[in-house]
Amino acid sequence: MEMTTTGNSVLSRLQLAYSRPLLQRCNEIENIIHSAGTQELKNALPSILSNIFGYGSEVGWQLHSISRGYNLQEFECARRFLGSEGPLLTLVYNLQTDVSLLYEFPLHHIPGPSRQIIEEGNIPYFYINKLQTQGYGSHLILLSAFEYYMFHFAHCLLNWQNLAWNNLTDNLFPCLLDDYLNYFLPLNKSTLPPVPHQQSPIRSPVIHSKMYSPGGKTNTSPRTFGLLKASFIASQKQHSQNSSVLGQSEAEVWRSETLLQIFIEFWLNQNAIDSDRSMISPTHMYMSHQYIFSHLTEHFMPSLEHVRLVRMMIKHVHHFVNTASQDIIPSPYQTHPMSPLDEFKRSIIPNMLQKSMYAFLRHSFDRWPLDNSFRMVLETWLTYIQPWRYTSKLPSTRRDSEGDTKLVEEKWFTFIEDNLLFYSVLLQEFFNRVKRMDLMNLANSHMLYRVAKVFRLENLDSMLRQAEQEMCTSIYRSSGHMTRDLGGSYLSPESSLMFHSQISDLEKPGFQYTLMFGEKTLYSVKQVLQQLQQVKTQIQYQQGSKPVRSGLAGFFSGLFDDNSVAVGDLTPNDVKKLHKFLDDCIKNLCFIYDLPETKYITTNTVQDSSYYGNISYNTDLDNTCPDMTETCNGVSLTDIGRYQVINKMKRFEVMYSGDPDLQPIRSFENATTVRLLHQFCSYINTQFSNEIQTVYERRDLIGRLAQVYFAPALPRDKKPSSPISGKNLEELQRPKLRLRFLASYSTMLYLAILFVFLNVWLGVGPGQYLLLLLACTLFFGLLRALVISS
């Protein structure tokens, strides 16, 4: 009775503390934890976690909105309270020593694939010894104190919508994740953090060596990941039979392993459609297969910040795994004991991370929107497939300006071979996305540039070819792709078994592997190269349409403009970057797949000197346009042209071909100035249209001046760069006053700089400055008129 009263007193004090501001709330809860006993606090843990992470009716502390810049005191206080060595987790560690203390976690909060398997009456690997079945088919998930806390921490990320973290280091939740990873997966320590002594063995393993079914049958065969990859816990049990000290090491490893496995379960296992293969009861395989594919219609789309945290976790895992001691491979005739920590490190990627990471990336590649946000998914993929970037020994490896390694050492061949599908299948999926992307967009072209640059790394392509040939030799021989002498090597039964095991473990049933360097992939690469060629042609076409301006436009263009040309909304600097990305993509893809680079490098188009930018179609452009014929109403597709467009064999390059003064307002123009100048010029051109036309047609000096100041968009002796109707052609050939060039930010900036210089140097005022510009304009027009007359 006294214990119950004390427990109620603790809960009452906690309820009062919950109503305080965050700083006072943390301090009061910490005081309660220190003053109350462990037995009194064990019933209070669910209440504390619900209040912090927001379950049921609780709103939570909104950890995602606590930032260093908004309120530094609250940030530091919450970070210390929830830190890996803070008062709350210290309480959790103490409660963890009681192996009989279990907490119920709501079944509807676990990932959808695992929940559906449980509802069918099966048990996923991860939930063995965590799941209890009650009457009428109801289930309970019972967790230890540490598992209970980490379940709450991992799950809360899935509830937050519209996250926008500019800098991960300034926000509380990413900082807590970084703290947990560094504490439980330390990079610079030979041991894991100690845990309070446990009198009983670990309650439930994370990576299971047994397959359990509700019918009571137990399969003692360990789950394998590829050739001879037994589970980590199974090997640990062999060591722990005769060593009590090692048992404590296992407890430390279990805690670190549990942390990582929980993050993987909640953040990567939300869309594992093939999770029917992770069930324990094989007798229900067919029924579950039909159930999942008929009911799993909703797909979880992670937020952008979710993906950023996954990438952060992958980086840390690579660093942690690469700190394993580099032992010499033991002889098959002698034993070679390995420490529990090193064996844990070596087991993380193949036994814990690989399958869920592949499903996460596969789903994202298939369903992520075709926008710039895919960049973070792409970088997460590139992070996983480049473990050589995250080693503690940075220096001997050559690196470029972006920090990427230039040479992949041979020691990484095993990783490449064990994760071949990450390289081959996902690369082919990326090529399929590229075909639907607008590569005129700088961000999209940069994504393709990043991928081509990574796969172009020295020695990587040769190791990929070797790995694929060794694992798919029979396929290579049947398709005639044995392009490299492997020194008489052949596909051994072990290699075949390893590859089939990798495919069956990562892919869904019925998957057909496509060779990374086979004809089908090569055809896809050629399509991407043709797409790059078309984009380069389009850029050159639009750059060739740079107007050679007359009058004021020509004067200021000659003074201030450089040779760079803006294309669409791209600034001249962006156009230079785009050219670099496209050229490098072509070079790298041609190098990887042994294709002739010169075939996909387009030549520059010939620029003409008309205002409208008249250029003749070059050969490359003719090859990209569908078959067509010109009529009095413009362009008309032939039957062959319609077939080419429908089947996406050829296409027209979409670009503006009307009056330059009516183009949409660009990012480098001032919108208000554009509209004012357009209204002014429209008024002049409308009111004095006949007079301008009459003066323009005169043959004396006045007429030649008018040809300078009222030059049409398209001179009569020039043909348009694209077929247009007769009415539009006549409008383009009409002489008009055009002042839109004055609305350019660059022109306005240059004029302002010139005014400041003349004002400081010669004391020129605004009125004098305008008269000087007018005089220069008249003088320039007179010179142009004399040139025309000559």
Buried (B, 14 or more C-beta within 10 A) or exposed (E): EEEEEBBEEBBEBBEEBBEEEBBEBBBBBBEBBEEBEEEBBBBBBBBBBBBBBBBEEBEBBEBBEBBBEEBEEBBEBBBBBBBBEBBBBBBBBBBBBBEEBBBEBEBEBBBBBBBBBBEBBBBBBBBBEBBEEEEEEEBBBBBBBBBBBBBBBBBBBBEBEEBEBEEBEBBBBBBBBBBBBBBBBBEEEEEBBEBEEBEEEBBBBBBBBBBBBEEEEEEEEBBBBBBEBBBBBBBBBEBBEEEEEBBBBBBBBBBBBBBBBBBBBBBBBBBBBBBBBBBBBBEBBEEBBEBBEEEBEEEBEBBBBBBBBBBBBBBBBBBBBBBBEEEEEEEEEEEEEBBBBBBBBBBBBBBBBBBBBBBBBBBBBEEBEEEBEBBBBBBBBBBBBBBBBBBEEEEEBEEEEEEBBEBBEEEBBEBBBBBBBBBBBBBBBBBBBBEEBEBBBBEBBBBBBBBBBBBBBEBBBEBBBBBBBBBBBEBBEEEEBEEEEEEEEEBEEEBBBBBEBBBEBBBBEEEEBBBBBBEEBBEBBBBBBBBBBBBBBBBBBBBBBBBBBBBBBBBBBEEBBEEBBBBBEBBBEBBEBBBEBBBBBBBBBBBBBEBEBEEBBBEEBEBBEBBBBBBEBBEBBEBBBBBBEEEEEBBEBEEEBEBBBEEEEBEBBEEEBEBBBEEEBBEBBBEEBBEBBBEEBEEBBEEBEEEBBEBBEEEEEEBBBBBBBBBBBBBEEBBBBBBBEEEBBEBBBBBBBBBBBBBBEBBBEBBEEBBEEBBEEEEBEEEEBEEBBEEBBEEBBBEBBEEBEE
